[in-house]
Amino acid sequence: MACIEARGLAKSYGKTHALRGLDLKVEEGRILGLIGPNGAGKSTALQAMLGLIPYQGELKVLGLDPWTQRDKLMERVCFIADVAVLPRWLKVADAVDFVAGVHPRFDRAKADGFLAKTTIKRTSKVGQLSKGMVAQLNLALVMAVDAQLLVLDEPTLGLDLLYRKAFYDSLLNDYFDETRTIVVSTHQVEEIQHILTDVAFIDRGRIVLDCGMEAFEARYAELMTSADKADAARALGPMQERSVFGRHIFLFDGAERARLAQLGEVRTPSLADLFIAMMSPSQGVSE
Amino acid sequence: MTAASTVPNKVQPFRWSVRRELWEHRSILIAPVAIAAVVLVGFLISTAGMPGRRVQTLQLDAAHQALVMGQPYAFADAAITATVVIVAWLYCLSAMFNERRDRSILFWKSLPVSDLTATLAKAMVPMAIIPAVAFVLIAVTEGLILLLSTLILAAGGVSLATPWTIGSVAEQGVVLAYGLVCLSLWLAPVYAWFLAVSAWAKRTPFLWAVLPPVALCLLEKVAFGTTRLASLLADRLTGSERHALVAHAGLQFQMPKGPAPVPPSGLASLDPGKFLSTPGLWIGLAVAAGLTALAVWLRRRRDPL
């Protein structure tokens, strides 16, 4: 059974169409990066999956309807909506007590173990912690829950590089296994590229790219070549061209690597490069 | 570890949701305790010359005696009750607004606690927790006043039989509890209205809660020259004692002019039959239930601010 299955998912706020028929299928045991520009509908899509907002279209998460079966769903799903949504007045020890008191799948010993690795004091209030420590606390609470799906919406926004790296490292090393699924949306595409198994690009309320990372690596290629071979490269139909210090860089979708290799250096593009190529308004050959 | 291998925790979402409210709203306890302390300090200052005054009081007729001797107790009761009602209103106005303003609602909603449970836990605070705080505080304050008067009067050589003749301590406890329960039930629609507004308002829940009723009262007065809505609201805000006690009972502050009958007191002053047959009580509770349901609905759908 797919962990998340959305078909024709739509959501409007007045005249603004946040989601316009979004289709997405996420299998169990995957780490999906949901990537899109501001206002593309990432948060709206995640909110719909978490049963926070009503929607049109078909949506099943762990086989449940998120809007009508939300209370059941929340026993099996965890999410971090944003950094700093833990209330400032909450004491660290009380936060652990509270989650232990309401969540049937919370393992207090695990949470204590994660917290022991940080410098967070149990008597501190959230308002006294740094932004990075709040994210650590939230992650410790979430990782101690034996959930099947973890949804992270911009979980590291505003954190410094060290915290961001530590955040994804502990997620991968201490939490993720083949029984769990993680969906993460973020702008910091390059930092999470190596942890993803799948990637979906979302633009103006629709999925514009949805593939596994192996397929991504097989399908997209970046060619770096000199000016005299640029015309030959253009003849192969690149999806984007740019030049850096007199070198021409072409991005290809589905081109044969052996042929590209005759023209210059070939490598797998970064998600960020592909993102820019697919999202830039002209979406064609740039100057 | 797989999902199936974990033994589920025993969970008590409602109990923990109530505790969470008390962690956030410390003023529920602090404000009434502060007022009780002020009342006690005032009483301590007033004990200077108390034995002499008591001898004079004992010359008065029974009605005046009861009034004078009961005054510090009535005052402690009134001051603490008024404080907890104000605290309860302020609590209700912020209970569903603050969590949206600081976006912490997204954290609470990430846990398996339904909007119904969370909202009922919030309604529980003004309906049960705050009255319980009031009961303990008033009992302790009045107990201390009784103890201090007894000691001071004994030291001043005034008869020990006099400090508390209105009723036994246990009886006073019943009267106090009855009064607080009736007050909660009578004010339930007000609390529920404030909760619903706090779940709905995008800013200034206080103004949204207070101005529309005031505006409607004004409209009625200007348009029809009547004050029906205003008297209805006034009865709702201040009428609990009038509906719950027999006539002429309740806290007394005004000295009767000339000889007067002793007002009913103790268990004899309670009239639960009258209270339970007041249509306003049941209409109010129905309105409270409706507004609470609305607050649950709003919490489910309103976005964080």
Boltz contact constraints between the chains, C-beta under 6 A:
constraints:
  - contact:
      token1: [A, 71]
      token2: [B, 114]
      max_distance: 6.0
  - contact:
      token1: [A, 74]
      token2: [B, 112]
      max_distance: 6.0
  - contact:
      token1: [A, 75]
      token2: [B, 112]
      max_distance: 6.0
  - contact:
      token1: [A, 79]
      token2: [B, 110]
      max_distance: 6.0
  - contact:
      token1: [A, 81]
      token2: [B, 106]
      max_distance: 6.0
  - contact:
      token1: [A, 85]
      token2: [B, 103]
      max_distance: 6.0
  - contact:
      token1: [A, 85]
      token2: [B, 104]
      max_distance: 6.0
  - contact:
      token1: [A, 85]
      token2: [B, 106]
      max_distance: 6.0
  - contact:
      token1: [A, 85]
      token2: [B, 107]
      max_distance: 6.0
  - contact:
      token1: [A, 86]
      token2: [B, 107]
      max_distance: 6.0
  - contact:
      token1: [A, 87]
      token2: [B, 102]
      max_distance: 6.0
  - contact:
      token1: [A, 87]
      token2: [B, 104]
      max_distance: 6.0
  - contact:
      token1: [A, 89]
      token2: [B, 24]
      max_distance: 6.0
  - contact:
      token1: [A, 94]
      token2: [B, 23]
      max_distance: 6.0
  - contact:
      token1: [A, 98]
      token2: [B, 16]
      max_distance: 6.0
  - contact:
      token1: [A, 98]
      token2: [B, 20]
      max_distance: 6.0
  - contact:
      token1: [A, 101]
      token2: [B, 12]
      max_distance: 6.0
  - contact:
      token1: [A, 101]
      token2: [B, 16]
      max_distance: 6.0
  - contact:
      token1: [A, 102]
      token2: [B, 11]
      max_distance: 6.0
  - contact:
      token1: [A, 102]
      token2: [B, 13]
      max_distance: 6.0
  - contact:
      token1: [A, 102]
      token2: [B, 16]
      max_distance: 6.0
  - contact:
      token1: [A, 102]
      token2: [B, 111]
      max_distance: 6.0
  - contact:
      token1: [A, 102]
      token2: [B, 113]
      max_distance: 6.0
  - contact:
      token1: [A, 103]
      token2: [B, 111]
      max_distance: 6.0
  - contact:
      token1: [A, 104]
      token2: [B, 8]
      max_distance: 6.0
  - contact:
      token1: [A, 104]
      token2: [B, 9]
      max_distance: 6.0
  - contact:
      token1: [A, 104]
      token2: [B, 11]
      max_distance: 6.0
  - contact:
      token1: [A, 105]
      token2: [B, 6]
      max_distance: 6.0
  - contact:
      token1: [A, 106]
      token2: [B, 9]
      max_distance: 6.0
  - contact:
      token1: [A, 146]
      token2: [B, 3]
      max_distance: 6.0
  - contact:
      token1: [A, 146]
      token2: [B, 6]
      max_distance: 6.0
  - contact:
      token1: [A, 148]
      token2: [B, 3]
      max_distance: 6.0
  - contact:
      token1: [A, 179]
      token2: [B, 2]
      max_distance: 6.0
